[in-house]
Amino acid sequence: MNIVNKILKGDKVIWIVALILGIISLIVVYSATSALAVSKYEGNTGRVLMKHLGMLVFGFVMMIAAANLNYKRYAKIALLLMIPCLALLLYTLVFGRNINDASRSINVGGFSFQPSEMAKIILITYLARQLIMMEGSVYKFKDFFLKLGLPILVTAALIFSENLSTAVILVGVCMVLLFIGRVKFLHLLSLVGLCVVGMGCYLAFDAIKTNVENKHRRAAQQELVIGEAKEVVFKEKQNRIQTWSNRLKSMGEDKEKVDPFDDKHMQRTYADIAVASSSLFGKGPGKSEQRNFLPHPYSDFIYAIIIEEYGLVGGVVVLLLYVILFTRVLRIVIKRPLTFGSLMAFGLGFLIIFQAMVNMGVSIGLLPVTGQPLPFVSMGGTSLMATGIVLGMILSVTRNMEDEAMNKEQEIESLTEPIEDEREPESRD
């Protein structure tokens, strides 16, 4: 028991919530990947389950490793990795794998990796460090912009064009973190204004670029059919404004006047059927019908599958697990307000709960369709690894909060020291 307590350090409630989410993930992903097993693994559902189990175990390993590292080290690590992280995002934007007209991942050792997942962690940790270093000092907008605003803008800009929902969630979390860190309200408004202007410039550029591309594609296609007695059917590529506006419009359309099963409405329709066909306790484990029709029932729409199989009770239980997790994070903020550990834990915890709420909102039809996984439940190696690291970092704060009583001056001094080998204090048990 002492060995377990030594390894599983920190808030035991967070460990229990993570374990329950992991068990739910195994059960629901196993059910939701039946169609994937048929199409890619000749119906071998066990192979899909073992692959997901391996990724889930790796996520827990990263969680344990992160929890056993002193949280003050993360400030120095984020400072060292901020520039390389931005460079990796730029590389992904230019040379990443193109899936559904978006470059979001790169191949690393035969595995797909999404740098944006790690960028979120690094940016939030970096901001928490900078907020503590600047707290209590008198600084002008220039200092705020260079130390806080610019990293947010650059990171969001590199993610925004390929993954709008991730960029919006990240900026939202950063704004709340800056507000909690007592940044001047006028500075926050200025940063919001810069984000809006930057978004407008990008959308204008994208609209012009898309029009030029459509003209070239139309001309090239017409040249191919010269002399043939048939009409040219040309499908124009949509710019980002058209894509996003169509997603918003589809939520308010009269379902009787549209084809609910066309490419535009298919995902929303099957998710609605999954939720509507459920009951208080659902259809039962493994009895989902819409898993065979939804494009990504094991990731983007896994919450809809949970409700279909386990009903309203199952959906509420999963929701409560994330609420409990966030209350444990708020407990840190209350106990140690305005310290690096509390700001980092709050930012990372809010990131998880925000992403979870977006996934749930999409699954039940409250939000337009996005590509956000349900943290520690959806299938996906990078997402599971990143969530494991986030939970481990939060646990590291809870562990050190229990082991030591450090005032703010001591913590700020420790954040500026070089990284050295730190040994755990010997147990006196």
N, C-alpha and C positions, 0 to 999 in steps of 0.2 A: 504493500500500500504506500509505503514511503517513496518507493521508486516511481510509482504512478504520480504521486503528488509532486515529486521533483521534476518530472517531465511535463505534466499538464499543469503548468503554473498559471496563476492569474484567476480571474473571475470564473468560478465553476459554472455559473448560470450560462455564460457565453459558450463554454465548452459543451454543455448539455444541449443548448439550442443548435449549435453547429452539428452535433451528432444526430439529432433528430432530423434536421434538414438533409443531412447526408443519407439517412435511411429512406426518407421520403423520395429523394432523388433516385436512388437505386430502384425502388419499386415502380415509380411512375415512368422513368426513362425506359425501363425494361418493357413496360406495356406500350409506351408511345413509339418505340422503334421497330415495331413488328413489320411495318411496310418497308422501312429502311433495310431491315435484315433480309427481306425477300429480294429487294432490288440490287443490293450490293454484296450480300453474303450468302446467297442461295438459301435464304430462310433460316440461317443459323443465328437464332436470337441469343444463344449463349455466348457467341463470339462478340456480339455487340455489347452484351451485359459486362463481360470481362474487360472489354476495352474501356467502358465507362467506369467500371470499378477501379481500374488502374489509374485513370485520371483523377478519380475522387480520392483515392489513397494518396496520390501525389499532392493533391490540394491539402490534405490533412498533414502530410509531412512538412510542407511549406509553412503551414500554420504553426506546427510545433517548433520549427526552426525559428520562425519570426518571433514567437512568444518567448523564446529563451535568449533572445538578444536584447541587451539593454536598450530601451526605447530612445535614449539620448543619442545613440549611434545613428539612428535614422535621419537626424537632422544633418549630420555630416555626409552621410551617404547620398541624400537627396541633393545636397549642394554640389557634390562631385558628379552626379549623374544627370543634372538638369540639361546641360548643353548636349552631351551624347544622346539623351533621350529625344531632344528636338531634331537632331541630325537623323536619328532612326525614323522618326515620323516623316521627315522630308524624303528619305530613301523609300519608305513604303508608299508615299504619295506618287512618286515617280516610277518606281520599279516593282511595286507590290503586285500581288495576285489580283487580277481583275475578275470580280464576281458580281454579277448583276450591275454592271457599269460602275463599280466602285472598287477602289484599291484599298483594302482594309487590313490585309495580312501579308506576311512573308513566309517563306519556307526556311525552317531552321532544322537541319538534321533530319529531313523527311517529314517534319511536323509543321502544321500551320500555326503561326504565332501572330497575335494582334498587338502591335506596340502601343496602341492607344490605351489598352488595359493597364499597362505599367506606367504610362505617361500620367494617367489620372492619379495614381498613388504618389508618384514622385512630385508632381506639381502641388498637391495638397500638403504633403509633408514639407516641401520647400516653403510654401506660403506660411505654414504654422511657425517655422523657424524665423522667417523674416518678420512676422508680426511681433514675436517676442523680442527680437533684437531692436525693433523700432518702437515698442510700447513705452510710453512715458516720455519720449523725446519729441521735440518740435521739428517737424519736417514739412517741406513744401510739396506742391503737386509733382514737381520734377522728381523728387526722391521717391514719392509714392509710385509714380509711373514706372520708373526704371526698376525698382525693387519688387513691386507687386503687380502693377498693371501690365507691363510688357510681357512677362512670362505667361500670364493668363491669355493675353491676346494672341501671342505667337503659337502657343500650344493649341488653343481653340481653332485658330485659322488653319493649322495643319491637319486638324481632324474634321473640321466643318464641312468641307466640300465633298468628302466621301462618307461621312457619317454624321448627319445633322443631329440626330437624337442624342448621341454621345456627347457632342460638343455643347449642346444646350444644357444637358444634365451637369456637365463639368463646370460650365460657366455659372449655372445656378448655385451649385455647391460652393464654388469659390466666392461668390457674392455674399452668401450667408456667412461663410467663414470670416470674410473681411468685416462684415457687420458685427459678428460676435467678438472679433478682435479689436473693436472700437476704432475702426478707420473712419475718418471724417465723412459725413454723409455727402457733402458736395463732391468729394473725390470719388465716391461710389457712383454718383450720378454721372460724373464725367466719364468714368469707365464704361458705364452702360451706353452712354452716347457714342463713344468710340466703337463699341461693339456693333451698334446699329449702323453707323456709317460704314464700318468695314464690311458688314453683311450686305449693305446696299451696293457698295462698289463691286463686290464679288458677283452678286446676282446680275448686275448690269453687264459685267464682263462675260458671264456665263451665257446670258441671253444672246449677246452679239456673236460669241464663239459658236453657239449652237446653230444660229441662223446661217452663218458662213459654212459650217459643216453640212447642213442640210442642202444648201445650194450646190456644193461640190458633189454630194452623194446623188442628188437628183440628176445633175448633168452627166455624171458617170454612168448611171443606170440607163438614162435615155440613149446614150451612145451605144450601149450593149444591144439594144433592141432595134437599132436602125435597120430598116428593110424588112422587119418582121411585122406581120399584120395582127398585132395584138396590142391592147392598151397597157400602158405602164402603170403598175400599182406601186405607189411609193408611200412608205410609212415614215413620217417625219420623226426625228429624234426630239424628245421633249427636253427643255431646259429645266433647271432646278425649281424655278418658280412654278412652272406648269405641273411638275411632279408633286410638289408639296401642296399646291392648291387643289389638285385632283383628290389627294388623300383627305383633305379637310372637307371638300364638297361631298365626297362619297359617304361621309358620316350623316349628312343632313338630307340626302336624297330620298325621295319617295320610293320605297322598295318595290312598289307595284308597277312603277314605270321603268325599271331597269332590269337587266338580266342579272340576278344575284349570283350566277355561277360563271360569269365571264371572268377574264383575267384580272379585271379591275376590282371586282367585288368578291372573288372566290374565298380569299382568306377570312375576310370579315364574316361572310355567310356561314361557313363551316364552324367558326368559333362561336357564333351566335347560336347555332344549332346545338353545339356541345353544351353550352351553358343552359339553354332553354329546355333541353330534353332531360336535364338532370332533375333531382329531387332533393329532399332534405339530407338523405344519406347516399345519394348517387346510385349508379348502376352496379357498382361493385368493382373490385380490383381486376384489371385486365379486360374489362367489358366495354371499353370505349369504342364507339363506332366511327367518330369523326377523325380519329388518329389515322385512318386509312385515306383521308381526303385532304387534311391540312398539310401544306407544304413542309412546315417545320413544327410538328406537334411536340417534339422533344426539346425545343429550345424557346423560340419566340412565343409559342402558344401553349406552353406546358401547363400554365395555370388553368386554361380552359379544359384541358384533359383532367386535371386534378378535380375540378368541379364536376365534370361529367361522371367520373368514376366514384368520387367520394362525396359529392353533393355540396350543399351549403355548409355543412359541418366541416368537411375537409378544407374548403376554401377559407373559412373563418380561422381554423386552426393554423394554417400556413400564414395567414395575415398576422395572427397574434404572435407567432414566433418572431417575426421581424419587428413587431412593436416591442416585445420583451427585449430583444437585442438592442434596440435604440434606447430603451429606458435605462439599460445598464451603461450605455455610453453617456447619457445625461447624468447619471450618478457620478461619473468621473468629473464632469464639468462642474457639478455642484460642490464636490469635495475639494477640487483643486482648480478653481477658476483662473482663467488667463495665465496658464502655464503652457509650455510647448507641448507637454504630454496631453493635456486636456484639449487643446486646440487641434492637435493632430488626430486624436481619437474621435473628436466631434466631427471633423471634416470627413474622415474615412467612414465613420458610422452613418452619417447623413448621406454619403454617397451610396452606400448599400441600400438604405431604406428608400431613397429617391428612385434608384434603379428598379427596386422591387415593385414600388407603387406604379411605375410606368409600365412594367411588364403586365401587372395585374389589370391596370386600366385599359391596356390594349386588348387583353384577352376577353374582358367583359364588355367591350364596346364603348368605353368612356373616352378613349383617346384614339387618334389615328394610328394606323399600323406603323410600327417601327421595328427595329431589329435588336431590342434589348433583351438579354437573357434574364432569367430569374436567379439571383445570386445563390450559389451553392446548391441549386436544384436542377437547372437546365444543363443539358449535355454540352460540353465544350471545354477543351483542355485549358486554353488561355484564361477563360472566365473562372474556372474552378481554381486554377493556380493563383490568380489575382485575388479572388475572394479569400482564399486561405491565407495569403500574405496579409491582407487587410485585417482579418480577424486576429491573426497572430500579433500584429503590431498593436492593436487595441488591447489584447491580453498582456502584452509587455508593459503597457502603461499601468494596467490594473495591478500587475505583479509588483512593480516598483513603487506604486502608490501605497501598497501594503507594507513593503519592506523598508522604506525610508521616508523620512520627513524632511524634504528639501525645500528651502525657501526659494523665492524667485531669483534672487541675486546669484545663488549657488548654481541654479539651473542654467541661467544665461552664461555664466562663466564656463560651465561644462560644454555648452554648445559650440564654443569657440576653440576648444582644445583639440589638438590633432588626435586622430584615431589611434588608440593604443589597445594592446591586449588587455581585456578585462576579465578577471576571474570571479566566479561566483563565490560569495562568502560561504565558508564551511558551515554545515548544519550542526546545531548543538543538540539535536534530538537524540 
